[in-house]
Amino acid sequence: MSTSSSSTVLAGTAVVFDLDGTLVDSEPNYFEAGRQLLAAEGVTDFDWPEHEKYVGISTAETLAIWREKYGLSTPLDRLLAEKNRLYLELAAAETHAYPEMRAFVELLHAQGVPMAVASGSSRAAIAAILRGTGLDALLTTLVSAEEVPQGKPEPDVFLEAARRLGVAPADCVVLEDAAPGAVAAHKAGMDCIAIPYVAATAGDPAFATAGLVFPGGQREFTAKAAYDWLLASRAEA
């Protein structure tokens, strides 16, 4: 298919990216920020398997769960500020965009496809990561869970992304690595390309609603496969 015909097929289509674990491998930094935060609160047994339980859930909602689970007395707003501070410090040192995901963003940009990032991270974190990876030049519409009533698995961030892009939810395709995000996309009435970050979750029923699933996560994802599927799905719509 030629470039011009591809553009015609994708006319009216928008793509919304989750950030952490989808565009960039930021989960190690989130784990370390959470581990340091909890250690300062006297919780010293927080490990990676425990962290994986919160992949795809907004930072604020995660901290609310931790306050109850670990009996933390520090106010939620102070915990959130400290978690964001620790995370931004780690992210500034090193955060990498997945190469095939970067290629996909560049391919969509070349075709003039509107794109947004909708994430459970703070707006400051989203902006810092995109700036650090150089993706800020291509992804300029950002939505943080801080800016909407509810985070994933509710559809608020995705619906707000569609609103800001000026497209109908049904014309959006979401890229997600976590089950709560796939649920949110489905609730928003959007199709989904799923790239499970945690391999063990690939069989989660939430991913069954996705139009395309890469069970092996980022090691299976390719820009070409995602783009070819996008063209085919839009041609059928």
C-alpha positions as CSV (number, residue, x, y, z in Angstrom):
1,M,0.0,0.0,0.0
2,S,1.4,3.4,-1.0
3,T,2.0,6.2,1.5
4,S,-0.9,8.3,0.1
5,S,-3.4,5.4,0.3
6,S,-2.2,4.6,3.8
7,S,-2.9,8.1,4.8
8,T,-6.4,7.9,3.3
9,V,-7.1,4.7,5.2
10,L,-6.0,6.2,8.5
11,A,-7.8,9.5,8.0
12,G,-9.8,10.3,11.1
13,T,-7.9,7.7,13.2
14,A,-6.0,8.7,16.3
15,V,-3.6,6.6,18.5
16,V,-3.4,6.9,22.2
17,F,-0.3,5.6,24.0
18,D,0.0,4.5,27.6
19,L,3.5,5.6,28.8
20,D,5.0,3.4,31.5
21,G,5.8,-0.1,30.2
22,T,4.3,0.8,26.8
23,L,6.4,3.6,25.3
24,V,9.2,3.5,27.8
25,D,10.6,0.9,30.2
26,S,10.0,3.0,33.4
27,E,8.7,0.3,35.7
28,P,12.2,-0.3,37.2
29,N,12.3,3.3,38.2
30,Y,8.8,3.2,39.6
31,F,9.7,0.1,41.6
32,E,12.8,1.8,43.1
33,A,10.9,5.0,43.9
34,G,8.2,2.9,45.7
35,R,10.8,0.8,47.5
36,Q,12.6,3.9,48.8
37,L,9.4,5.6,49.8
38,L,8.1,2.6,51.7
39,A,11.5,2.0,53.3
40,A,11.5,5.5,54.7
41,E,8.0,4.7,56.1
42,G,9.4,1.6,57.8
43,V,8.2,-1.0,55.2
44,T,11.3,-2.9,54.2
45,D,10.0,-6.0,52.4
46,F,8.6,-4.4,49.3
47,D,9.9,-6.5,46.3
48,W,9.4,-6.7,42.5
49,P,6.6,-9.3,42.6
50,E,4.7,-7.0,44.9
51,H,5.3,-4.1,42.6
52,E,3.9,-6.0,39.6
53,K,0.5,-6.0,41.3
54,Y,0.2,-2.3,40.8
55,V,1.4,-2.1,37.1
56,G,-1.2,-0.1,35.2
57,I,-2.8,1.6,38.3
58,S,-2.2,5.3,38.8
59,T,0.3,6.5,41.4
60,A,-2.3,8.2,43.5
61,E,-4.5,5.1,43.7
62,T,-1.5,2.9,44.4
63,L,-0.4,5.1,47.3
64,A,-4.0,5.1,48.7
65,I,-3.9,1.3,48.7
66,W,-0.5,1.3,50.4
67,R,-1.6,3.7,53.1
68,E,-4.3,1.2,54.1
69,K,-2.3,-2.0,53.5
70,Y,0.8,-0.9,55.4
71,G,-1.0,1.4,57.9
72,L,0.9,4.5,56.8
73,S,0.1,7.7,58.7
74,T,1.7,10.2,56.3
75,P,-0.9,12.1,54.4
76,L,-1.6,11.0,50.8
77,D,-0.5,14.3,49.3
78,R,2.9,14.2,51.0
79,L,3.4,10.6,49.9
80,L,2.5,11.5,46.4
81,A,4.9,14.4,46.3
82,E,7.7,12.3,47.7
83,K,7.0,9.4,45.3
84,N,7.0,11.8,42.3
85,R,10.2,13.5,43.5
86,L,12.0,10.1,43.9
87,Y,10.7,8.9,40.5
88,L,11.7,12.1,38.6
89,E,15.2,11.9,40.1
90,L,15.6,8.3,38.9
91,A,13.9,9.0,35.5
92,A,16.2,11.9,34.8
93,A,19.2,9.6,35.2
94,E,18.0,7.0,32.8
95,T,14.8,6.2,30.9
96,H,14.8,4.5,27.5
97,A,12.0,4.4,24.9
98,Y,11.5,0.9,23.4
99,P,13.1,1.0,19.9
100,E,10.2,-0.5,18.0
101,M,7.7,1.7,19.9
102,R,9.7,4.8,18.9
103,A,9.7,3.5,15.3
104,F,5.9,3.1,15.5
105,V,5.5,6.7,16.8
106,E,7.7,8.0,14.0
107,L,5.8,6.0,11.4
108,L,2.4,7.4,12.6
109,H,3.8,10.9,12.8
110,A,5.0,10.7,9.2
111,Q,1.4,9.7,8.2
112,G,-0.1,12.6,10.0
113,V,-1.9,10.4,12.5
114,P,-3.0,12.4,15.7
115,M,-1.4,10.9,18.8
116,A,-1.7,11.4,22.5
117,V,-0.2,10.0,25.7
118,A,-2.6,9.0,28.5
119,S,-1.0,7.8,31.7
120,G,-1.5,7.2,35.3
121,S,1.7,9.1,36.0
122,S,1.9,12.8,37.0
123,R,1.9,15.3,34.2
124,A,5.4,16.4,35.4
125,A,6.7,12.8,35.0
126,I,5.1,12.3,31.6
127,A,6.6,15.6,30.3
128,A,10.1,14.8,31.8
129,I,10.2,11.3,30.3
130,L,9.1,12.4,26.9
131,R,11.6,15.2,27.0
132,G,14.4,12.9,28.1
133,T,13.7,10.4,25.3
134,G,13.2,13.0,22.6
135,L,9.6,11.9,22.0
136,D,8.2,15.2,23.2
137,A,8.6,16.6,19.6
138,L,6.2,14.0,18.3
139,L,3.8,13.5,21.2
140,T,2.5,16.8,22.4
141,T,-1.0,15.9,23.6
142,L,-0.7,14.6,27.2
143,V,-3.3,13.5,29.7
144,S,-2.4,12.5,33.3
145,A,-4.7,10.7,35.7
146,E,-4.3,13.7,37.9
147,E,-6.4,15.7,35.5
148,V,-9.4,13.5,35.4
149,P,-11.9,12.2,38.1
150,Q,-10.7,8.5,38.0
151,G,-7.7,6.6,36.7
152,K,-7.5,3.3,34.9
153,P,-9.4,0.9,34.8
154,E,-11.9,3.7,34.4
155,P,-11.9,5.2,30.9
156,D,-11.5,8.9,31.9
157,V,-7.9,9.4,30.7
158,F,-8.6,7.9,27.3
159,L,-11.9,9.8,26.8
160,E,-10.1,13.1,27.7
161,A,-7.3,12.2,25.2
162,A,-10.0,11.8,22.5
163,R,-11.6,15.1,23.5
164,R,-8.3,16.9,23.3
165,L,-7.5,15.3,19.9
166,G,-10.9,16.3,18.6
167,V,-11.9,12.8,17.6
168,A,-14.6,10.3,18.6
169,P,-13.6,7.6,21.0
170,A,-14.5,5.0,18.4
171,D,-11.9,6.4,16.1
172,C,-9.1,5.9,18.7
173,V,-6.8,3.0,19.1
174,V,-5.0,2.6,22.4
175,L,-1.6,0.9,23.1
176,E,-1.5,-0.6,26.5
177,D,0.8,-2.9,28.5
178,A,-1.5,-3.6,31.6
179,A,-4.8,-5.2,32.2
180,P,-6.4,-2.1,33.8
181,G,-5.5,-0.1,30.8
182,A,-7.0,-2.6,28.4
183,V,-10.2,-2.5,30.5
184,A,-10.2,1.3,30.4
185,A,-9.8,1.2,26.6
186,H,-12.7,-1.2,26.2
187,K,-14.9,1.0,28.5
188,A,-14.0,4.0,26.4
189,G,-15.2,2.2,23.3
190,M,-11.7,2.2,21.8
191,D,-9.8,-0.6,20.1
192,C,-6.6,-1.7,21.8
193,I,-3.2,-3.1,20.9
194,A,-2.0,-4.9,24.0
195,I,1.7,-5.5,24.8
196,P,1.6,-7.1,28.2
197,Y,4.5,-5.9,30.4
198,V,4.1,-8.8,32.9
199,A,4.3,-12.0,30.8
200,A,2.2,-13.9,33.3
201,T,-0.8,-11.5,32.7
202,A,-0.9,-12.2,28.9
203,G,-3.9,-14.6,29.5
204,D,-5.8,-12.0,31.5
205,P,-9.4,-11.8,30.2
206,A,-9.0,-8.0,30.0
207,F,-6.6,-8.5,27.0
208,A,-9.2,-10.7,25.2
209,T,-11.0,-7.4,24.4
210,A,-8.0,-6.1,22.5
211,G,-7.9,-6.2,18.7
212,L,-4.3,-7.2,18.7
213,V,-2.2,-8.8,21.4
214,F,1.6,-9.4,21.5
215,P,1.7,-12.1,24.2
216,G,5.5,-11.9,24.5
217,G,5.3,-8.1,25.2
218,Q,8.0,-5.8,23.8
219,R,10.2,-8.7,22.6
220,E,7.4,-9.6,20.1
221,F,6.1,-6.1,19.3
222,T,7.2,-4.6,16.0
223,A,6.2,-1.3,14.5
224,K,5.5,-3.0,11.1
225,A,3.1,-5.6,12.7
226,A,1.2,-2.9,14.6
227,Y,1.0,-0.6,11.6
228,D,-0.1,-3.4,9.3
229,W,-2.9,-4.4,11.7
230,L,-3.9,-0.7,12.1
231,L,-4.3,-0.3,8.4
232,A,-6.3,-3.6,8.1
233,S,-8.5,-2.8,11.0
234,R,-9.3,0.7,9.8
235,A,-9.9,-0.5,6.3
236,E,-12.6,-2.8,7.7
237,A,-14.2,-0.2,9.9
